[in-house]
Amino acid sequence: MASSPASTPRAPGPRTGARILVDALVANGVVRAFGVPGESYLDVLDALSDTAVDFVTCRQEGGAAMMAEASGKLTGRPGICFVTRGPGSTNASAGVHVAQQDSTPMILFVGQIARSMRGREAFQEVDYRAVFGTLAKWAVEIDDAARIPEIVSRAFRVAMQGRPGPVVVALPEDVLSELAEVPDAPAVEPAETWPGLTDMMRLQKMLWSAERPVMILGGARWNAKAVAAVVRFAERFDLPVCASFRRQMLFPADHDAYAGDVGLSINPKLLARLREADLVILAGGRLGEVPSQGYTLFPVPDPGVALVHVHADADELGRVFQPALAINATPTAFAAALEGVQPPNAIGWSDWRAGARADYLGWTETPPANPGAVQMATLVRYLRALPPDTIVCNGAGNFAIWVHRFHRFRGHGTQLAPTSGSMGYGFPAAVAAKRLNPERTVVAVCGDGDFLMTGQEFATAVQHGVPVVAVVIDNGMYGTIRMHQEREYPARVFGTVLKNPDFAAYARAFGGFGVTVEEDAQFAPALDAAFASGLPSIVHVKLDPEAITPTTSLTALREKALAARSAG
């Protein structure tokens, strides 16, 4: 975890721009940065060498940016990433996009050509304001070394405040070598926006008059204390609580109030229950395309239900769905204010909550058998038996359905998954998580195509001694795309087949541990051996291609699509 920002600014004195920048990072509590070295910011690398900042040397900028994003997601402070100009920055854009859609605080520092060369299309020149202007929350280029404390302070504030997100800061190389005498700025702490007393009184009245209420948790700016406050609120009101897409860590799945996640492959019974609700409290999230089921969960713009939307950014309130009550508040402040909301004398929806819980357990308790010699249910049972604070990471692909539907996330900070649907996210996120929390168990569940998007970061894990375990589910295809392909163009397979390496040998080639699973009885012993090795590890799981989802096989999916076409 990041340390608390320093409280006393450093004494001023003549320093290079790079030194001023690094001092500003240290003053804001930065203890770790991720990046790929580049000649455009050599001065920063030299300045970092004189500090205790842990610089994690990565193998590709996309992986470095995803590690920084994961760091920001876990700590609530901006994850820091350094990349070089041109291709370095464009490679890193994948991680910037994750941070934007996931509302994660992150700062990407990019080396830039010297100021005197701008506008000539110099070597690797990029207009970062233009390129990242719509992808980041703020994109800026520093023109004067004396302004570095000002701009870095603003970058931290923009990244954390309101709806968090990524900031891109371009660093002309001559600015980094320029001398300036300027004091450091004070450390930055984001403002907390508290709900008004009137808002909370209205919420209480709406709850008192409700018959079928439900709460949905999502977004960023949560912490363990806020989650605990919502748990107490749910207990006092006997309220069913859902998690938004890939935000299951916001409420313990083993609690009787938990009703499931509102994401891809949603429980049909939960979907029906949400549509039957007469009061929906959406706290922290945006109700974007996935949780809103393609904006069909409720009508737009009038949802046709009493919707209470709580968000840290006023611009997100009413962006798509117009709420009956809009509360501009951070999740942490709102959760604290819930302590003052009193339940009615008699709660009439206890059966409603109990039914929601029963539906969740019926949908998730026992993973169904899948085709082939290896059963994904074995992986689920293994994950459930790991310590409650285990961090489970994943990227994108059909393999993740088993994790999101059947695993039990039991605490805040135990899930790293991209709401942006970015392939390649899981493994670098796991490396970052284990680097930040060496005492905790960290596992990445990856698809075969997913893993090879950023698989070179296995070298990073080995180099830095980060013993993370990756479970690579190999079905020889881009499974999600193949699933959609069979639905839309059944039996016309094109471009989705993969020829994969021996992933266990891949791990050993880097100096890690690798083991292959081809039969179900090998699964648990292989995972045990990976964790016991004390090395970065890959458990290569050869899954039958027929196991396309927990509920259908590839052949059945194709036959259903062909039959529908024949009938049509």
N, C-alpha and C positions, 0 to 999 in steps of 0.2 A: 504494500500500500504506500501511497505517496505520504511523505512527512508533512507536517504542518508548515505553511509558508513562514519564512523568517519575518519577524516583526520589526526589526531595525534596519533601515536602509544602509547600504554600504557607504562609507565616506567617499566623497568625490575625489577625482584625480585624473590626470591624462591617461586614457586607455584607448585601445583600438576598438573599432565597432564590434568586432568579434568578442572581445573581452567584456564589453558593456552588455552584449546580448547574453552571454553565458552567465554573467553576474545577475542579470534580470531573471533568468530561469531559476538559478539557485535561490534567489530571494523569494520566488514563488513556490518553493518547496519541491522543485523538480529533482528527483533522485535517479531517474532512468529516462533514456531516450533510445529510439530505434532508428536505424537508418542504413543507407548504403553510401560509403564514402565517395566523394567527388571532388575534383580539383577546384570547382567553383566555390567551395566553402572550406578550403584547407585551414583558413585562419580560425574558424570555429572549432574544427577538430583539434587544433593545437591548444586552443583555450580550454576545451573540455578536458584535455589531458592533465591539467593542473587542478582538477576538481575531483570530488568523489562521485560524480554522476556516472552511473552504469550505462555505458554506450553499448547497445546490443548490435553487433555488426551482422546485417542481414545479407541475403543473396539476391534479392530482387525487390524493387521499391514497392510493388504491390503488397508483398508479404510484410514489409516493414510498416507500411501504412495501416494494414489490418492489425498488426501487433499493437500499434499506437492506439488504434480505435478500441481494441479490447481492453487496453490499460485504462483508457478514459471511461469505458463502460463500468469497469470494476471499481474504480477509485472515486469517480465523480469529479476528478480534476482532469484537465486536458492531457490526453496522451500526446507525447512529443515525438515527431518524426523529422529527420533530416534527409533530404535527397538532393541530388545535383540537378542542374538545369536541363531543359529540353526533354529528352527521353526519360530521364529520371523522374521528372514531374508527371509526365503523362502515364508512366507506369504506376505511379502512386495514386493516380486518380481513382482507381478502383476502391481503395480504402477510404478516400474522401467521400465517395458516393455512399459507402456503407454508413459512415459517420453522419452524413446528411439525413438519410432516410431513417436511421436509428436514433436520431437526436442525441448524438454522443459528443461530448466535448473533446476536441482534438485540435492541435496546431501543427500544420505542415510547414516547415521551413525549407525553402527552395533556393539553392544557389542561382545566381543570375549573372549575366554578362556585365561588364563595367558600364557605368552610366554614359561614358563618352561614346559607346558603340551602339546605343539604342537606336532603333528605327532603321538599321541598315541590313536587317536579317543576318546578324552576326552568327557565328558558330553556335548552334543550339539555342538561338534566341527564341523566346516565347513571351507573348504578352499575357502575363499571369492574371491580370484583372479580367481580361476578355475570356480566357480559357476557363477559369474557375469562377467567373462571376455568377453563374447560375447554379454551379455545383456545390459551392461552399457558402457558408453563412456570410463570410466577408473575405475578400481577397485584396491584398495591399502590397505595394512595393515601397521599401524604405529608401528614401533619397538622401538622408542626412544622418550620420552616425549619432549626432546629438539628440535625434528624435527616437532612438531605439527604446529607451525606457518608456516613453509615452506610448509608442505603438505596440510594444510587447504587452504592456499593462492592458491596453484596450483589447488586444487579441485574447488575453485570458478572460477578460470580462465578457466579450462577445461569445466566446466559446462556451461559457458556463451559464450565462444569464438568460432568463426567459426560456425559450425552447433551445436547449444546447445544440451545438453543431460544430462543424469543422471551420477553421480559419486557415487561410493560406497566406504566408508571409514570404515575399520574394526578397532576397538579399544580394544586391549587386556586390560583386567581389571587391570592388574598390571602396565601397562603404565599409566592408568588414576590416579593411586594413587602415582606414582613415582614423586619425587620432581625434578625440574629442574629450572635453572635460565637462562632465554632466553627472549629477547625483542619480542614484538609483531611485526608482519609484517605490512606494510602499507595496507590499504584497496585496494581491487582489482576492477578495472574497465576494462571491456573487450575492446579489440582493435576494432576500426571501420576500415573496409577495404573499401576504396573509389574506385569508378570506375575511370579509366584513361580518360583523355580528348579525346584521340583517340577513345576509346570505345564508348563514348557518341556521337562523331561525326559520327562514323559508324552507330550507331543506328538511328541518325537523317536522314542520307542518305537512310537507309533501309525503314524508314517511308515515306520519300518523294517519293520513287519509288513504294510503296505498293498500292494496290487497295482494299484489303480486310483484314485489320489488326485486330488483337484481342489481348487482354492482359489477362493473368491469374495470380492471386495473391495467394500465399500460404506460407507455412513454418512459421518460427519464426523470432524473432528479429524485429518485427514491433512495432510501437507505434502510438498514435493518430495523432501526427504531421506528421509522414510519410504517414499515410492514407490520411490525408488532402492534402498532396503534390501530391499524385497520383490522387486524385479527381480533383485537378486543372489541372494536365497534361491531364486527360481524357477529361476535358471540352475544353481545348485549341485545342486538336486534334480531338474532336468529336469521341472518341475511345470507342468501346464496351469493357467492362471489366467484367471478370468472376472471381469467387472465386473458389479455389480448394476445395477438399473434407473437409467438416467441418471447413472451414475457411471463412464462409460468413461474419463474422464481419470485414473483411479486406476492405470492400467497402459497402457504404450505399445502402441498397436494394431499397430505395425510390428515388434514383438518376436515371435520364434518361439514364445514361451510363451503368447502371448495367444490365448484360445479363443473370445472373443465376450462378448456381454452377456446377462445373465439378466433380460430385461424383457418388454415387450409384443412380440408378433410374434417370439418367440424362434426361433432356428434349430432346427428339429425334431431335427436330429442332435445338437445340443448338449443339448437337453432329454433325449434318450434317453441320452446319455453321463452326464449328472448322475444319472439314475436307475440307471445301471449302476455308479456309483462305489462304492467300499467305504470311502472316507474323504473327508469334505467339511470343509474348513476355511473357516469364514465369519468374516472379519475386518472388524470395524467396522460391518457392516450389521445389519438387523433381520429379513431374510427375511420382509417383509410381504406383502401381497396380490399385488402385481405380480411381484416376483421368485419368489415361491413358486407362481406360476401359479394364483392363487385358492386357496392352501393345499392344492394337490393334488400339488405336486412330490414331497413326502414325506408319509407318514401323520402325523396329529396325535393325540396328543402325541409318541408314539415314532416318530421318523423312519425307523426300520428300517435306519439306516446309522450308522456311527461319525461323529457330528457334533461338531466342535470349534467352539464359538462364542466369539468374542473380542469384547467390547464394553466401552466405557468406563463404562456404567451397569449396575450389578449387577441392577437391576430388569428389564432387558431380557433377561437370561440365563434361558432357560427359560420366557419369557412364553407362547410358543406351542409351539415344538418343544423337547423336552427333550434337551439335548446329552449326549454321552458325556463330554465334557470342557468345562467352562465356565471361561473365563479372563476375569476382570474386569481389563481393561487398556485404556488408550487406544491407538488405532492407532499413534501415533508411538512409544510405549514398546514395544509389542509388536513393531513392525518392527525396532526397535533390538535387541531380545532375540533375534530370529531369527538374528543373526550367530553366536550360540553354539550353534545347533542344527546338528548334524552329519549329513550324508547317510550312508546305508549304504555298505558297501564296494562293492556292486554295485547299480545301479539297474535294476530290471526292468520299468519302465513307460515307457521311452523311446518305444516305438511308440505307446503310449496318448497321450502328449503330442503326438507328430507327427501322429497321426490327428486329434486335436482341432484342431490348427492347420490341417490340410488342410480339415477341415470348415468352419472359419471362413472361409478364403479362398474356398472354393467358394460359400459363402452370400453373400459381401460384395464380391468382387473387381470384378464388372462389373454395374452396375445394368441391369436389363432395360429394353427400350424400352417406353414408355408411349404410350397413344393420344394423338393430337393433334400439332400443329406444334411444340410446345415440349417438350423432353426433360429430365426431372429429372436424368438422367445427366450432362448438361452442367454443372449446378450442382455436382454431386458432384465432378466432375473439377476444377472451379475451386477449390472449397474445399480439396481435397487438395493443390493447388499453392501455396496460401498458406503463409506462414512457419509453422514448427512451433509457435510460441508464440501463434498466432492464437486468439482467444477466440470460440467459436461459441455463440450463444445461441438458444434457442427457447422458445416457450410450448407450447400443447397443440393437437393436431389431426393429421389423417392426413398432412399435409405433413411432419411431423417424422419419419415412418418412414424417409424417404430419408436424412435426416441421421444418425439413430441407427444404422441398419443399414449404410450404405455409407461414411460419412465415417470418416477415420482420426484419432482423437484421440491425440496423441503426447506429451502432457505434462500434469503436474498444473496446475490452474488454467486449462485451455483450454476448459472446458465449463460453461455455465450453463443448466441446464434443471430444471424443477420436478418432483420425484418426486410432488408432490401433484396433478399434472395440471392446473395452473391455466392457463387461457387468459389471454392478455394479458401473460404474464411476460417473453417474450423481448425485446421492445423496451426497456422500462425497465431490464431487467438489462444490456442492451448499453450503454445510456447510462451506467449506473453503472460498468461495466467500463472503458469508454473514459475516463471522468473520472478513475478511479483509475490507469489505465495508458495515458496519452496516446501513448506510444511504440509500443504494440502494435496490431496489426490486430484490429479487432472487427467482427463481422458478426452481425446478427440475422436468422434465418430465421423468417418469420411466415406464418401463414395469413391469409386475408382477414377472417374473423370474429375470429380471434385478435388481429390487429393493432388492430382498431377497439375492442377492450376498453380499451386504454390508448394509443391513437394520438395523443391530445392531448399526450403527452409528447414528441412531435416538436418542439413549441414550446419545451419545456425544452432539448432538444438545440441548437436554433438560438440560443436566448437565451444559453446558456453556452458556445457555440462548441465543441460536442462532435461531431466529424465521424464519427459512426457510420453504417454502411450497413445498411439494412433491405431484405431481399429479401422482398417480399410476394407470396405464392403465391395467386392469385385464381382459384378455381374456382366462385365464385358460390353457395357453400353452406357450411353447417356440416358439413364433410365426414365427420368421425367419427360424428356423430349420424345423418347420412344413411346411412352404411354400416350402422349398427345398425338403422336404420329399414327399409332394404331387406331385411335378413336376417329381421327379425321381422314386418314388415308390407309385403311386397314390392308395389311399384307403387302404394302408398298414401302419396304424398309430402305431408307436412303440416308446416309451420313450420320447414323447414330450408333454404328457398331464400333467397338474399341478393341485394339490389340494391345494388351497390357503387359508390362514387365512382371517379373517375379518381385513383388513388393518386399517380401522378406529378405531376399538377396540385396535389394536396393538399400534396405536399412543396414545390413551388414557391411555393404560397400563403403558406407559413410563412417563406420565404426560404431554403429548402434546394434540393437538386438532385433532380430527378425524371426518370426515363426509363422507357419502356414496352417490354416484350418480348412480341412476338406470334409470332415465328418463332425457331427454334432458333439460327440464325446470328446473331441479335441478342443472345443471352444473354451470352456472354463480353465482347463490346465494351461492353455496357451496364454490366456490373460493373466493367470497367476504368475507364470514364468516371466512375462513382460514386466510386470510390476516389480517382481523380485530381482530382476536383472540390474536395477539401478541405472539403466541406460535409456537414452531415447529409443523408443521401440515402435515397431510396426507389427501388428497382428493382421496378417493377410487372410481375409475370409473369402473363400470362393463360394459365392451364393448362386444358386440356380437362377438363370435368367427368367424363368417362369414366375419367380417370386417378385412380381412387379409392385404390388401393394399388399397390405395385410388382408385385404378383402377379396382380391381377385388375382388370377394368373394372367400371364401375357396371352396365352392361347384363348382363354375365356374372354378377355377383353377384345381380342381381334374378332372372335366369332360373333360376339354381340354386335360389334360395329358393322360387320358384313351382313348380319341378319337385318339390322336396321336399314341398311342401304337397299337390300333386296325388297324389304317391305315398303320402302319409300318410292 
